[in-house]
Amino acid sequence: MEATRNHLSTSTGTRRAHRRGALAAVPALLLAGCSVAATPDSPLVTSGTFAPRGAMGYVVCPTAVTPVELGSRTPEAPIALPVRGTPSLGSFSITTSPDGRTAYVGTETATSTGTADVVIPVDLVTQRAGRPIVVPGADGVRAVVVTHDGRTVLAASGTSIVPVDPATRAVGTPLDLGAGRTVSGMALSPASPVLYALVPGGLVPVDTGTARAGTMIPTGLSVSSVTSPHGVVVGSDGATAYVVGQGGADFGGRLVPVATAPGAAGPAVGFDQFGIGDPSAVALSADGATVLVADSANNWIIPVPAATLAVPGGPVRLPSTGSATAGTDHPSDIVVGPGATGAFVVTGLDTVLPYAPDTGTFGRGIRVCPGASSMAVTAG
C-alpha cells in the first residue's frame, strides 16, 4: 500500500478534536433481450408535506432532487437545490445516509469569481435542502458516498477525495490520488471500510480507516465519456468489484471484474459484438447473479451473468419514454432498489425507467426533474 495521508484535519482545533472522536468510533477516510414499451409517464404528486413511505429513490438533476416511491413508481414534488447557475454535465451526484433520512448532493455552484464545488445536505423527511458546504476544487463533485456509520461524507473533486463531517459541516484534509487520476466514480465496499475510486486506467483502493490509498489496480479502461458516479460497484461480500468503461484498440464498451484481494483485474468482457459502446454505469441485481451494464451510446442495458462473465446476455433496448424534453433518452445511470423493487434506469433527461432484471422488461416511465443524471435508493 502506498501511504498518501494518515490523518485528516479541519480548520479549527475544536473541529479537529471533534473529528478525532468521531473517527475513533468508526474510521471514515480519515478517509478511509426483449422489452415492453413504456406507457405514459406516471403522475406527479405535488403535496408539500412528505414522510418517506417504504423503499425510496432520489433522482438528482442540475437544480433539484425528485423523490420516487419505488413500490408504487410514484414521483413526489422536486426538492429545489440552493445552487446558482447550471452545473456542467457529469458534475453532480447523489447518495443517501444509511438511515435513509438524509441525502447528500455533490455538485457545483456559480460564485462571483467562477464556480465552487459543494456538498448539499437534503433532509428527506422535511424535503428541504440545507446550506451548501463548500469543498476544495472547482471541477464539480463527480461522485459522493457516505461511510457505513453515516458520520462522514466523501466527495470526489478532481483528483481528490474530500471528507466532510455533516454534523459540524467541517471539511477535512483532501486525499489527493495524484496527477491524471481524476475520480469519476466511487463505491464503498459493503463488507469493509475500503473505498474504490474509479480513475482513468484503473481502480484505486482507499482504506478509509487509515487514510491510505493503495496501489492502483490497472483495468485498461478509460473513463466513460458520460461521467457517472456509478461506473463501479462492489459485490455484497466485498470480494469483487465490477468496473465499466471503454477499452481495447477500438475503445469499445468493456466490463472488468476486479478481485479486491489481492487486487487484480480479471479478463475484460467486451461488447463489440453488439456495437461500439460507451458504458455509463453498472449495478448488481438484488441476488448478485447478474451484472447490469447501462450503455449510453447504444441506448440499452446489457445483462451479464456474474458466474459466466465471458458470455454476456443480449442487449435490452430502452423503450421510448415520451420525454417532454427534446432529445434522445440515453441512460446515464442504473441502480437496484431494495427487496423486490427491481432496477431503475435514469435516462439522462427527465424520466426514470423501472427495469426487471429477471424478465428483461421495462415498466412505464416515471417523470422526474429535467436533466436527470444520477439516482440513489433507500430501504425506507
VEXBA-980698 format. One record per residue (C-alpha): residue number from 0; residue in three letters; chain; z, x, y. Coordinates in pm, whole numbers, always signed. Each point is the difference from the previous one (the first is absolute). Example, Ala and Ser with C-alpha at 12.3 -4.5 7.8 and 13.67 -1.06 7.14 Angstrom:
VEXBA-980698
+-----+---------+--------+--------+--------+--------+
! num ! residuo ! cadena !     pz !     px !     py !
+-----+---------+--------+--------+--------+--------+
!   0 !     ALA !      A !   +780 !  +1230 !   -450 !
!   1 !     SER !      A !    -66 !   +137 !   +344 !
+-----+---------+--------+--------+--------+--------+
//
This chain:
VEXBA-980698
+-----+---------+--------+--------+--------+--------+
! num ! residuo ! cadena !     pz !     px !     py !
+-----+---------+--------+--------+--------+--------+
!   0 !     MET !      A !     +0 !     +0 !     +0 !
!   1 !     GLU !      A !    -85 !   +128 !   +345 !
!   2 !     ALA !      A !   +294 !    -53 !   +234 !
!   3 !     THR !      A !   -119 !   -138 !   +332 !
!   4 !     ARG !      A !   +324 !   -141 !   +146 !
!   5 !     ASN !      A !   +344 !    -57 !   -142 !
!   6 !     HIS !      A !   +145 !   -229 !   +262 !
!   7 !     LEU !      A !    -78 !   -254 !   +265 !
!   8 !     SER !      A !   +141 !    -10 !   +347 !
!   9 !     THR !      A !    +21 !   -265 !   +269 !
!  10 !     SER !      A !    +23 !    +30 !   +372 !
!  11 !     THR !      A !   +378 !    -11 !    +40 !
!  12 !     GLY !      A !   +304 !   +133 !   -182 !
!  13 !     THR !      A !   +124 !   -355 !    -53 !
!  14 !     ARG !      A !   -323 !    -96 !   -168 !
!  15 !     ARG !      A !     +4 !   +314 !   -211 !
!  16 !     ALA !      A !   +348 !    -86 !   -126 !
!  17 !     HIS !      A !   -101 !   -358 !    -73 !
!  18 !     ARG !      A !   -310 !   +114 !   -185 !
!  19 !     ARG !      A !   +188 !   +250 !   -215 !
!  20 !     GLY !      A !   +228 !   -280 !   -113 !
!  21 !     ALA !      A !   -288 !   -229 !    -85 !
!  22 !     LEU !      A !   -193 !   +267 !   -184 !
!  23 !     ALA !      A !   +304 !   +109 !   -196 !
!  24 !     ALA !      A !    +15 !   -347 !   -149 !
!  25 !     VAL !      A !   -363 !     -9 !   -111 !
!  26 !     PRO !      A !   -235 !   +287 !    +97 !
!  27 !     ALA !      A !   -305 !   -118 !   +191 !
!  28 !     LEU !      A !   -244 !   +258 !   +135 !
!  29 !     LEU !      A !   +247 !   +160 !   +154 !
!  30 !     LEU !      A !   -326 !    -77 !   -117 !
!  31 !     ALA !      A !     +5 !    -36 !   -322 !
!  32 !     GLY !      A !  -2965 !  -2238 !  -1484 !
!  33 !     CYS !      A !    -18 !   -360 !   +108 !
!  34 !     SER !      A !   +150 !   -170 !   +296 !
!  35 !     VAL !      A !    +31 !   -344 !   +146 !
!  36 !     ALA !      A !   -111 !    -72 !   +355 !
!  37 !     ALA !      A !   +275 !    -46 !   +253 !
!  38 !     THR !      A !    +64 !   -349 !   +125 !
!  39 !     PRO !      A !    +68 !    -70 !   +370 !
!  40 !     ASP !      A !   +281 !   +203 !   +151 !
!  41 !     SER !      A !   +354 !   -128 !    -34 !
!  42 !     PRO !      A !   +157 !   -171 !   +302 !
!  43 !     LEU !      A !   +230 !   +189 !   +234 !
!  44 !     VAL !      A !   +365 !    -98 !    +25 !
!  45 !     THR !      A !    +96 !    +24 !   +366 !
!  46 !     SER !      A !   +371 !    -79 !     -8 !
!  47 !     GLY !      A !   +198 !   +224 !   +234 !
!  48 !     THR !      A !   +294 !    +30 !   -242 !
!  49 !     PHE !      A !    -23 !   +160 !   -338 !
!  50 !     ALA !      A !   +218 !   +127 !   -281 !
!  51 !     PRO !      A !   -172 !   +189 !   -281 !
!  52 !     ARG !      A !    -56 !   -223 !   -302 !
!  53 !     GLY !      A !    -58 !   +189 !   -322 !
!  54 !     ALA !      A !   -259 !   +275 !    -31 !
!  55 !     MET !      A !   -157 !    +88 !   +334 !
!  56 !     GLY !      A !   -285 !   +213 !   +126 !
!  57 !     TYR !      A !    -30 !   +150 !   +348 !
!  58 !     VAL !      A !   -344 !    +86 !   +132 !
!  59 !     VAL !      A !    -28 !   +236 !   +297 !
!  60 !     CYS !      A !   -273 !    -27 !   +261 !
!  61 !     PRO !      A !    -48 !   +198 !   +324 !
!  62 !     THR !      A !   +240 !   -216 !   +203 !
!  63 !     ALA !      A !   +174 !   -234 !   -246 !
!  64 !     VAL !      A !   +144 !    -48 !   -349 !
!  65 !     THR !      A !    -76 !   -313 !   -205 !
!  66 !     PRO !      A !   +260 !   -106 !   -261 !
!  67 !     VAL !      A !   -146 !   -162 !   -313 !
!  68 !     GLU !      A !   +189 !   -202 !   -261 !
!  69 !     LEU !      A !   -145 !   +152 !   -316 !
!  70 !     GLY !      A !    +86 !   -284 !   -236 !
!  71 !     SER !      A !   -165 !   -273 !   +205 !
!  72 !     ARG !      A !   -254 !   +233 !   +167 !
!  73 !     THR !      A !   +115 !   -137 !   +337 !
!  74 !     PRO !      A !    -26 !   +210 !   +319 !
!  75 !     GLU !      A !   +269 !    -28 !   +264 !
!  76 !     ALA !      A !    -46 !    +40 !   +375 !
!  77 !     PRO !      A !    -79 !   +361 !    +99 !
!  78 !     ILE !      A !   +280 !   +216 !   +141 !
!  79 !     ALA !      A !   -113 !   +173 !   +319 !
!  80 !     LEU !      A !    +44 !   +377 !    +20 !
!  81 !     PRO !      A !   +112 !   +159 !   +329 !
!  82 !     VAL !      A !   -293 !   +241 !    +33 !
!  83 !     ARG !      A !   -243 !    +73 !   +279 !
!  84 !     GLY !      A !   -368 !    +43 !    -63 !
!  85 !     THR !      A !   -165 !    -22 !   -342 !
!  86 !     PRO !      A !    +90 !   +263 !   -260 !
!  87 !     SER !      A !   -301 !   +185 !   -141 !
!  88 !     LEU !      A !   -121 !    -86 !   -350 !
!  89 !     GLY !      A !   +233 !   +130 !   -270 !
!  90 !     SER !      A !   +279 !    +89 !   +238 !
!  91 !     PHE !      A !   +243 !   -274 !    -98 !
!  92 !     SER !      A !   +193 !    -79 !   -319 !
!  93 !     ILE !      A !   +293 !   -208 !   -127 !
!  94 !     THR !      A !   +286 !    +13 !   -249 !
!  95 !     THR !      A !   +311 !   -206 !    -68 !
!  96 !     SER !      A !   +366 !    +81 !    -59 !
!  97 !     PRO !      A !   +141 !    -30 !   -354 !
!  98 !     ASP !      A !   +199 !   -313 !    +98 !
!  99 !     GLY !      A !   -313 !   -171 !   +134 !
! 100 !     ARG !      A !   +156 !    -74 !   +339 !
! 101 !     THR !      A !   -186 !   +253 !   +213 !
! 102 !     ALA !      A !   -355 !   +127 !    +27 !
! 103 !     TYR !      A !    -99 !   +324 !   +167 !
! 104 !     VAL !      A !   -338 !    +35 !   +163 !
! 105 !     GLY !      A !   -139 !   +346 !    +64 !
! 106 !     THR !      A !   -257 !     -4 !   +279 !
! 107 !     GLU !      A !    -87 !   +133 !   +343 !
! 108 !     THR !      A !    +28 !   -142 !   +350 !
! 109 !     ALA !      A !   -164 !    +83 !   +329 !
! 110 !     THR !      A !   +208 !   +184 !   +262 !
! 111 !     SER !      A !    -59 !   +112 !   +356 !
! 112 !     THR !      A !   -109 !   +341 !   -130 !
! 113 !     GLY !      A !   -186 !    -96 !   -317 !
! 114 !     THR !      A !   +143 !   -132 !   -325 !
! 115 !     ALA !      A !   +327 !    +33 !   -188 !
! 116 !     ASP !      A !    +77 !    -40 !   -369 !
! 117 !     VAL !      A !   +268 !   -259 !    -67 !
! 118 !     VAL !      A !   +195 !   -173 !   -276 !
! 119 !     ILE !      A !    +75 !   -366 !    +74 !
! 120 !     PRO !      A !   +281 !   -179 !   -188 !
! 121 !     VAL !      A !    -71 !   -367 !    -67 !
! 122 !     ASP !      A !   +284 !   -240 !    -87 !
! 123 !     LEU !      A !   -151 !   -216 !   -274 !
! 124 !     VAL !      A !   +271 !   -265 !    +25 !
! 125 !     THR !      A !    -30 !    -65 !   +372 !
! 126 !     GLN !      A !   -370 !    +93 !     +4 !
! 127 !     ARG !      A !    +39 !   +229 !   +299 !
! 128 !     ALA !      A !   -119 !   +354 !    +53 !
! 129 !     GLY !      A !   +245 !   +248 !   +148 !
! 130 !     ARG !      A !    -59 !   +277 !   +254 !
! 131 !     PRO !      A !   -238 !   +272 !   -119 !
! 132 !     ILE !      A !   +156 !   +330 !   -107 !
! 133 !     VAL !      A !   -212 !   +289 !   +127 !
! 134 !     VAL !      A !    -65 !   +278 !   -253 !
! 135 !     PRO !      A !   -168 !   +339 !    +56 !
! 136 !     GLY !      A !   -379 !    -13 !    -11 !
! 137 !     ALA !      A !   -287 !   -192 !   +152 !
! 138 !     ASP !      A !   -241 !    -56 !   -290 !
! 139 !     GLY !      A !   +139 !   -331 !   -122 !
! 140 !     VAL !      A !   +247 !    -50 !   -285 !
! 141 !     ARG !      A !   -227 !     -6 !   -303 !
! 142 !     ALA !      A !   +272 !    -87 !   -252 !
! 143 !     VAL !      A !   +364 !   -107 !     +0 !
! 144 !     VAL !      A !   +256 !    -40 !   -280 !
! 145 !     VAL !      A !   +372 !    -77 !    -28 !
! 146 !     THR !      A !   +233 !   +197 !   -225 !
! 147 !     HIS !      A !   +167 !   -175 !   -293 !
! 148 !     ASP !      A !   +327 !    -54 !   +184 !
! 149 !     GLY !      A !   -176 !   -144 !   +306 !
! 150 !     ARG !      A !   +167 !   +248 !   +236 !
! 151 !     THR !      A !   -301 !   +210 !    +94 !
! 152 !     VAL !      A !   -354 !    -87 !   +103 !
! 153 !     LEU !      A !   -259 !   +273 !    -61 !
! 154 !     ALA !      A !   -305 !     -7 !   +226 !
! 155 !     ALA !      A !   -316 !   +206 !    -51 !
! 156 !     SER !      A !   -132 !   +128 !   +331 !
! 157 !     GLY !      A !   -277 !   +256 !    -18 !
! 158 !     THR !      A !   +105 !   +277 !   -239 !
! 159 !     SER !      A !   +369 !    -86 !    +31 !
! 160 !     ILE !      A !   +243 !   -237 !   -166 !
! 161 !     VAL !      A !   +256 !   -126 !   +250 !
! 162 !     PRO !      A !   +339 !   -145 !   -105 !
! 163 !     VAL !      A !   +145 !   -287 !   +203 !
! 164 !     ASP !      A !   +347 !   -149 !    -30 !
! 165 !     PRO !      A !    -62 !   -371 !    +65 !
! 166 !     ALA !      A !   +370 !    -72 !    +58 !
! 167 !     THR !      A !    +32 !   +244 !   +292 !
! 168 !     ARG !      A !   -370 !    +39 !    +90 !
! 169 !     ALA !      A !    +53 !   +377 !    -31 !
! 170 !     VAL !      A !   -310 !   +207 !    -82 !
! 171 !     GLY !      A !    +53 !   +300 !   -224 !
! 172 !     THR !      A !   -183 !   +331 !    -21 !
! 173 !     PRO !      A !   -360 !    -47 !   -124 !
! 174 !     LEU !      A !   -103 !   +169 !   -323 !
! 175 !     ASP !      A !   -338 !   +162 !    +67 !
! 176 !     LEU !      A !   -217 !    +36 !   -310 !
! 177 !     GLY !      A !   -230 !   +256 !   +160 !
! 178 !     ALA !      A !   -337 !    +27 !   +169 !
! 179 !     GLY !      A !   -272 !   -220 !   -143 !
! 180 !     ARG !      A !   +244 !   -219 !   -189 !
! 181 !     THR !      A !    -20 !   -323 !   +196 !
! 182 !     VAL !      A !   +199 !   -261 !   -191 !
! 183 !     SER !      A !   -205 !   -315 !    -66 !
! 184 !     GLY !      A !   +223 !   -165 !   -259 !
! 185 !     MET !      A !   +348 !    +24 !   -151 !
! 186 !     ALA !      A !   +177 !   -140 !   -305 !
! 187 !     LEU !      A !   +365 !    +37 !    -95 !
! 188 !     SER !      A !    +69 !    +37 !   -371 !
! 189 !     PRO !      A !   +185 !   -306 !   -133 !
! 190 !     ALA !      A !   +202 !   +228 !   -228 !
! 191 !     SER !      A !   +103 !   +284 !   +232 !
! 192 !     PRO !      A !    +31 !   +105 !   +366 !
! 193 !     VAL !      A !   -336 !   +180 !    -13 !
! 194 !     LEU !      A !   -264 !   -106 !   +249 !
! 195 !     TYR !      A !   -369 !    +64 !    -67 !
! 196 !     ALA !      A !   -212 !    +65 !   +308 !
! 197 !     LEU !      A !   -377 !    -42 !    -23 !
! 198 !     VAL !      A !   -189 !   +271 !   +189 !
! 199 !     PRO !      A !   -362 !   +121 !    -10 !
! 200 !     GLY !      A !    -56 !   +169 !   -334 !
! 201 !     GLY !      A !   +337 !    -66 !   -153 !
! 202 !     LEU !      A !   +338 !   -161 !    -37 !
! 203 !     VAL !      A !   +315 !   +159 !   +143 !
! 204 !     PRO !      A !   +334 !    -82 !   -168 !
! 205 !     VAL !      A !   +292 !     -9 !   +243 !
! 206 !     ASP !      A !   +362 !     -1 !   -115 !
! 207 !     THR !      A !   +160 !   -235 !   +250 !
! 208 !     GLY !      A !   +345 !   +117 !   -104 !
! 209 !     THR !      A !    -54 !   +364 !    +93 !
! 210 !     ALA !      A !   -278 !    -30 !   +260 !
! 211 !     ARG !      A !   -225 !   +229 !   -200 !
! 212 !     ALA !      A !   -373 !    -38 !    -53 !
! 213 !     GLY !      A !   -126 !   +119 !   -335 !
! 214 !     THR !      A !   -325 !   +175 !    -75 !
! 215 !     MET !      A !   -300 !   -224 !    +61 !
! 216 !     ILE !      A !   -152 !   -142 !   -318 !
! 217 !     PRO !      A !   -380 !    +34 !    +36 !
! 218 !     THR !      A !   -194 !   -318 !    -75 !
! 219 !     GLY !      A !   -347 !    +96 !   +116 !
! 220 !     LEU !      A !    -14 !   -314 !   +212 !
! 221 !     SER !      A !    -63 !    -38 !   +366 !
! 222 !     VAL !      A !   +189 !   -273 !   +176 !
! 223 !     SER !      A !   -183 !   -331 !    +10 !
! 224 !     SER !      A !   -193 !    -72 !   +319 !
! 225 !     VAL !      A !   +200 !   -322 !    +16 !
! 226 !     THR !      A !   +344 !   +147 !    +59 !
! 227 !     SER !      A !   +250 !   -198 !   -205 !
! 228 !     PRO !      A !   +374 !    +40 !    -43 !
! 229 !     HIS !      A !    -48 !   -106 !   -361 !
! 230 !     GLY !      A !   -240 !   +267 !   -124 !
! 231 !     VAL !      A !   +272 !   +109 !   -246 !
! 232 !     VAL !      A !   +231 !   -196 !   -229 !
! 233 !     VAL !      A !   +270 !   +118 !   -244 !
! 234 !     GLY !      A !    +78 !   -164 !   -334 !
! 235 !     SER !      A !   +334 !   -170 !    -53 !
! 236 !     ASP !      A !   +138 !   +288 !   -208 !
! 237 !     GLY !      A !   -110 !   +258 !   +257 !
! 238 !     ALA !      A !   -195 !   +198 !   -258 !
! 239 !     THR !      A !   -350 !    -58 !   +135 !
! 240 !     ALA !      A !   -148 !    -34 !   +346 !
! 241 !     TYR !      A !   -348 !   -142 !    +51 !
! 242 !     VAL !      A !   -211 !   +123 !   +291 !
! 243 !     VAL !      A !   -333 !   -133 !   +126 !
! 244 !     GLY !      A !   -258 !   +154 !   +230 !
! 245 !     GLN !      A !   -344 !   +153 !     +0 !
! 246 !     GLY !      A !   -100 !   +303 !   -205 !
! 247 !     GLY !      A !   -265 !   +174 !   -204 !
! 248 !     ALA !      A !   -328 !   +141 !   +126 !
! 249 !     ASP !      A !   -105 !   -339 !   +133 !
! 250 !     PHE !      A !   +341 !   -100 !   +139 !
! 251 !     GLY !      A !     +9 !   -306 !   -220 !
! 252 !     GLY !      A !   +307 !   -215 !    -57 !
! 253 !     ARG !      A !   +262 !   +160 !   -225 !
! 254 !     LEU !      A !   +339 !    -81 !   -152 !
! 255 !     VAL !      A !   +221 !   +295 !    -95 !
! 256 !     PRO !      A !   +318 !    -32 !   -210 !
! 257 !     VAL !      A !   +271 !   +253 !    +85 !
! 258 !     ALA !      A !   +280 !    +88 !   -242 !
! 259 !     THR !      A !   +296 !    +34 !   +237 !
! 260 !     ALA !      A !   +174 !   +248 !   -230 !
! 261 !     PRO !      A !   -100 !   +278 !     +0 !
! 262 !     GLY !      A !   -244 !   -114 !   +271 !
! 263 !     ALA !      A !   -354 !    +13 !   -131 !
! 264 !     ALA !      A !   -306 !   -215 !    +55 !
! 265 !     GLY !      A !   -187 !   -139 !   -297 !
! 266 !     PRO !      A !   -376 !    -56 !    -33 !
! 267 !     ALA !      A !   -148 !   -212 !   +278 !
! 268 !     VAL !      A !   -133 !   -343 !    -83 !
! 269 !     GLY !      A !   -337 !    -52 !   +169 !
! 270 !     PHE !      A !   -162 !   -324 !   +106 !
! 271 !     ASP !      A !   -350 !   +134 !    +67 !
! 272 !     GLN !      A !   -144 !   -225 !   -271 !
! 273 !     PHE !      A !    +82 !   -291 !   +228 !
! 274 !     GLY !      A !   -128 !   +160 !   +321 !
! 275 !     ILE !      A !   +128 !   +252 !   +251 !
! 276 !     GLY !      A !   +339 !   -130 !   +103 !
! 277 !     ASP !      A !   +275 !    +52 !   +253 !
! 278 !     PRO !      A !   +339 !    -99 !   -146 !
! 279 !     SER !      A !   +238 !   -118 !   +270 !
! 280 !     ALA !      A !   +311 !    -85 !   -203 !
! 281 !     VAL !      A !   +150 !     -2 !   -349 !
! 282 !     ALA !      A !   +267 !   -213 !   -165 !
! 283 !     LEU !      A !   +148 !    -59 !   -345 !
! 284 !     SER !      A !    +12 !   -339 !   -167 !
! 285 !     ALA !      A !   +348 !   -145 !    -47 !
! 286 !     ASP !      A !    +11 !   +114 !   -363 !
! 287 !     GLY !      A !   -135 !   +345 !    +86 !
! 288 !     ALA !      A !   -289 !    -41 !   -242 !
! 289 !     THR !      A !   -280 !     -5 !   +257 !
! 290 !     VAL !      A !    -80 !   +221 !   +297 !
! 291 !     LEU !      A !   -169 !   -205 !   +273 !
! 292 !     VAL !      A !   -234 !   +186 !   +233 !
! 293 !     ALA !      A !   -127 !   -163 !   +319 !
! 294 !     ASP !      A !   -344 !   +131 !    +99 !
! 295 !     SER !      A !    -80 !    -62 !   +366 !
! 296 !     ALA !      A !   -360 !   +124 !    -23 !
! 297 !     ASN !      A !   -108 !   -232 !   -281 !
! 298 !     ASN !      A !   +229 !   -290 !    +84 !
! 299 !     TRP !      A !   +161 !    -29 !   -342 !
! 300 !     ILE !      A !   +305 !    +67 !   -217 !
! 301 !     ILE !      A !    -27 !   +233 !   -299 !
! 302 !     PRO !      A !   +259 !    -59 !   -276 !
! 303 !     VAL !      A !    +77 !   +313 !   -203 !
! 304 !     PRO !      A !   +211 !    -20 !   -319 !
! 305 !     ALA !      A !   +288 !   +245 !    +44 !
! 306 !     ALA !      A !     -8 !    +85 !   -372 !
! 307 !     THR !      A !   -372 !    +91 !     +3 !
! 308 !     LEU !      A !    -70 !   +123 !   +351 !
! 309 !     ALA !      A !   -335 !   +149 !    -95 !
! 310 !     VAL !      A !   -140 !   -348 !    -65 !
! 311 !     PRO !      A !    +27 !   -204 !   +320 !
! 312 !     GLY !      A !    -70 !   -371 !    -11 !
! 313 !     GLY !      A !   -294 !   -154 !   +177 !
! 314 !     PRO !      A !    +38 !    -66 !   +375 !
! 315 !     VAL !      A !   +114 !   -343 !   +117 !
! 316 !     ARG !      A !   -181 !    -81 !   +323 !
! 317 !     LEU !      A !   +192 !   -162 !   +283 !
! 318 !     PRO !      A !   -118 !   -352 !    +76 !
! 319 !     SER !      A !   -100 !   -110 !   +346 !
! 320 !     THR !      A !   +313 !    -87 !   +196 !
! 321 !     GLY !      A !   -159 !   -199 !   +277 !
! 322 !     SER !      A !   +180 !   +218 !   +252 !
! 323 !     ALA !      A !     +8 !   -121 !   +357 !
! 324 !     THR !      A !    -63 !   +358 !   +113 !
! 325 !     ALA !      A !   -357 !   +124 !     -5 !
! 326 !     GLY !      A !    -72 !   +275 !   -252 !
! 327 !     THR !      A !    +39 !    +79 !   -367 !
! 328 !     ASP !      A !   +339 !    -32 !   -166 !
! 329 !     HIS !      A !    +40 !   +347 !   -152 !
! 330 !     PRO !      A !   +333 !    +49 !   -183 !
! 331 !     SER !      A !   +238 !   +229 !   +187 !
! 332 !     ASP !      A !   +309 !    -40 !   -221 !
! 333 !     ILE !      A !   +123 !   -143 !   -329 !
! 334 !     VAL !      A !   +362 !    -66 !    -97 !
! 335 !     VAL !      A !   +168 !   -167 !   -295 !
! 336 !     GLY !      A !   +263 !   -266 !    +62 !
! 337 !     PRO !      A !   +324 !    -37 !   -195 !
! 338 !     GLY !      A !    +18 !   -196 !   -324 !
! 339 !     ALA !      A !   -306 !   -210 !    -80 !
! 340 !     THR !      A !   -130 !    -29 !   +356 !
! 341 !     GLY !      A !   -296 !   +227 !    -76 !
! 342 !     ALA !      A !   -183 !   +241 !   +226 !
! 343 !     PHE !      A !   -114 !    -42 !   +359 !
! 344 !     VAL !      A !   -302 !   +157 !   +166 !
! 345 !     VAL !      A !     -9 !    +54 !   +377 !
! 346 !     THR !      A !   -362 !    -44 !    +99 !
! 347 !     GLY !      A !    +13 !   +202 !   +320 !
! 348 !     LEU !      A !    -68 !   -289 !   +234 !
! 349 !     ASP !      A !   +214 !   -313 !     +5 !
! 350 !     THR !      A !    +35 !   -103 !   -365 !
! 351 !     VAL !      A !   +211 !    +89 !   -304 !
! 352 !     LEU !      A !   -137 !    -86 !   -345 !
! 353 !     PRO !      A !   +234 !    -70 !   -293 !
! 354 !     TYR !      A !   -126 !   +175 !   -315 !
! 355 !     ALA !      A !   +104 !    -54 !   -362 !
! 356 !     PRO !      A !    -32 !   +334 !   -186 !
! 357 !     ASP !      A !    +17 !   -162 !   -345 !
! 358 !     THR !      A !   -298 !   -230 !    +60 !
! 359 !     GLY !      A !   -189 !   +189 !   +269 !
! 360 !     THR !      A !    -13 !   -304 !   +226 !
! 361 !     PHE !      A !    +73 !    -62 !   +367 !
! 362 !     GLY !      A !   +185 !   -285 !   +165 !
! 363 !     ARG !      A !    -82 !   -159 !   +332 !
! 364 !     GLY !      A !    +13 !   +214 !   +310 !
! 365 !     ILE !      A !   +323 !     +9 !   +199 !
! 366 !     ARG !      A !    -63 !    +11 !   +374 !
! 367 !     VAL !      A !   +204 !   +271 !   +176 !
! 368 !     CYS !      A !     -5 !   +181 !   +335 !
! 369 !     PRO !      A !   -331 !   +160 !   +111 !
! 370 !     GLY !      A !    -63 !   +361 !    -93 !
! 371 !     ALA !      A !   +225 !     -5 !   -309 !
! 372 !     SER !      A !    +43 !   +349 !   -143 !
! 373 !     SER !      A !   +298 !    +33 !   -231 !
! 374 !     MET !      A !   +254 !   -212 !   -189 !
! 375 !     ALA !      A !   +353 !    +34 !   -137 !
! 376 !     VAL !      A !   +183 !   -238 !   -235 !
! 377 !     THR !      A !   +359 !    -98 !    -71 !
! 378 !     ALA !      A !   +166 !   -192 !   -284 !
! 379 !     GLY !      A !   +175 !   -230 !   +247 !
+-----+---------+--------+--------+--------+--------+
//
